[in-house]
Amino acid sequence: MIANAKHNVAMVLNMVSYPFLWVVWLAMFLLSYPLALVLPLFARDTMGELNNGSKVGVGPRLPTWLSMFQTPDNSLAGDATFQIAHDGKSFYWNAVKWLWRNPVYGLFARELPDRVYVAVFGDRFVSDGSHGIAGWYFIRVNGLWHFRLVKKLWPGRCLYVQLGWDLGRFSVPLSGGWSLRCFFLSGPRLAKFR
């Protein structure tokens, strides 16, 4: 009961601070596009997660002080799908495109412990894409929150809104056991919907 109250307080603080975090995120987001042209010059081959966290290996990564621009679960070479689509092209331009595709991905990222407290409201299967389901959900996990809204606009398109932290992304089991990695989400976009 005490843990639940603690998580409720943390969630309220995260909700209140979200608009301020969003302003910082927006500034960094806008800055990340021109910076992506120079960030690959700082890359060094180091050990870390690869292919959306499915394995660990050596790949080109940014130094720790630039980690807010790095995808924690991939190197600057991108995931397997990105690498296939950009095979044979220069590392520099591939890294720039990867950073443009994933701007400030590491900013405000959070790691949650093995034990999490989850509350789901709405339809947790709401999604865009080829198996789109219109609706909404609100998820609370250990004081963080995630709101998603999918609203069909016209045939083939929907409004896709995500706010809070992406609580649907799990990392691979690491030496310390399972962990939940959450990335900052921001705003609406038009998406495919069938």
Secondary structure as UniProt FT lines:
FT   HELIX           2..35
FT   TURN            36..38
FT   HELIX           39..42
FT   STRAND          44..50
FT   TURN            51..54
FT   STRAND          55..61
FT   HELIX           64..69
FT   TURN            72..73
FT   TURN            76..77
FT   HELIX           80..85
FT   TURN            86..88
FT   HELIX           91..101
FT   TURN            103..108
FT   STRAND          110..112
FT   STRAND          118..122
FT   TURN            124..125
FT   TURN            130..131
FT   STRAND          135..141
FT   TURN            142..143
FT   STRAND          144..154
FT   STRAND          156..166
FT   TURN            167..168
FT   TURN            175..176
FT   STRAND          180..185
FT   STRAND          188..193
//
